[in-house]
Amino acid sequence: MAHLNLMKNINLKDKKEFFRMINYLFSQKGKEQYAGEEITVSDHMLQSATPAVNIGLSDEIIIASLFHDVGHLLLDQDIYSKYNDHEKIGAEFIKDFFSDKIFNCVRMHVDAKRYLCTKDSSYFAKLSSA
């Protein structure tokens, strides 16, 4: 199901191994096109974190913004299927290395986006088709 099979023999409790895996995911899977957009998955993740940096949000929000779609990088399946639980997979992947706030931001970002779409039509209008 996921790139998790690549991680069978990796001790993700070890920070060095965790960050080695992050480097692999961004450098390999991150080069893939993002959901039919003209950017890569890594570019999308960086584009999400950049405004957080520019407006001076906390380090935790910046990190959560950067890692919000890390679950996509872990999946071998169609990474853009609408119901692939990438947010839960990504949150579980990072949970031992980041705060609960970052974990929960990553885990809840899809639900948060869905909520905002139902409450704010201007938010929905700003989203890409992806």
C-alpha positions in Angstrom: 0.0 0.0 0.0 2.6 2.6 0.9 6.2 3.4 0.8 6.0 2.1 4.3 7.4 -1.1 2.9 10.7 0.7 2.3 10.7 1.5 6.0 10.4 -2.0 7.3 14.0 -2.2 8.4 14.3 1.4 9.4 14.1 2.4 13.0 12.0 5.6 12.8 12.6 6.2 16.5 16.1 7.1 15.5 16.3 10.7 14.4 19.1 10.1 11.9 17.1 7.4 10.2 13.9 9.5 10.3 15.6 12.5 8.6 17.4 10.2 6.1 13.9 9.0 5.2 12.6 12.5 4.9 15.5 13.4 2.6 14.7 10.3 0.4 11.0 11.1 0.3 11.5 14.8 -0.7 14.2 14.0 -3.2 12.5 11.1 -4.9 8.8 11.1 -4.4 8.7 14.9 -4.0 9.7 15.3 -7.7 6.4 13.9 -8.8 3.8 16.2 -10.2 1.2 17.3 -7.6 -2.3 16.2 -8.5 -2.2 17.3 -12.1 -0.9 20.7 -11.1 2.2 22.3 -12.8 4.3 21.9 -9.6 5.9 19.0 -7.8 4.7 17.6 -4.5 7.7 19.1 -2.7 7.0 22.5 -4.3 3.4 22.3 -3.1 4.6 21.6 0.5 7.1 24.5 0.3 4.4 26.8 -1.1 2.3 25.9 1.9 5.0 26.7 4.4 6.2 29.9 2.7 3.3 32.2 3.7 3.5 30.9 7.3 7.1 32.0 7.3 6.4 35.3 5.6 3.7 36.4 8.1 5.7 35.3 11.1 3.7 32.3 12.3 5.1 30.0 15.0 7.8 27.4 14.1 5.2 24.7 14.8 2.8 26.1 12.3 5.6 26.5 9.7 6.7 22.9 10.3 3.1 21.6 10.1 2.6 23.6 6.9 5.7 22.0 5.4 4.9 18.5 6.4 1.1 18.6 5.9 1.2 16.3 2.8 4.1 14.1 3.8 1.6 11.2 3.8 1.3 11.6 0.0 5.1 10.9 -0.3 4.6 7.7 1.7 1.9 6.2 -0.5 2.6 4.0 -3.5 -1.1 4.0 -4.5 -2.6 6.8 -6.6 -1.4 9.5 -4.2 -4.1 11.8 -5.3 -7.1 9.6 -4.7 -9.6 11.6 -2.7 -9.8 9.1 0.1 -6.3 7.8 0.8 -6.0 8.9 4.4 -2.7 10.6 3.6 -3.1 13.0 6.5 -3.4 10.2 9.0 -0.4 8.3 7.5 1.7 11.5 7.5 0.8 12.3 11.1 1.7 8.9 12.3 5.0 9.1 10.4 6.1 12.4 12.1 4.5 11.9 15.6 7.6 10.8 17.4 9.7 13.7 16.2 7.4 16.7 16.5 5.0 18.2 19.0 1.4 17.2 19.5 0.4 20.6 17.8 2.3 19.7 14.6 1.0 16.1 14.7 -2.6 17.4 15.1 -2.2 20.0 12.4 -1.0 17.4 9.9 -3.6 14.9 11.0 -6.5 17.4 10.8 -5.6 19.5 7.7 -8.0 17.7 5.3 -10.9 18.0 7.8 -10.0 21.7 8.4 -9.9 22.4 4.6 -13.3 20.6 4.2 -14.8 22.7 7.0 -13.5 25.9 5.6 -14.9 25.1 2.2 -18.4 24.7 3.7 -18.2 27.9 5.8 -16.3 30.3 3.5 -17.0 30.3 -0.3 -14.1 32.7 -0.8 -11.7 30.1 0.7 -13.1 27.4 -1.7 -12.7 29.7 -4.7 -9.0 30.2 -3.9 -8.2 26.5 -4.0 -6.8 24.7 -7.1 -8.7 21.8 -8.6 -6.3 19.5 -6.8 
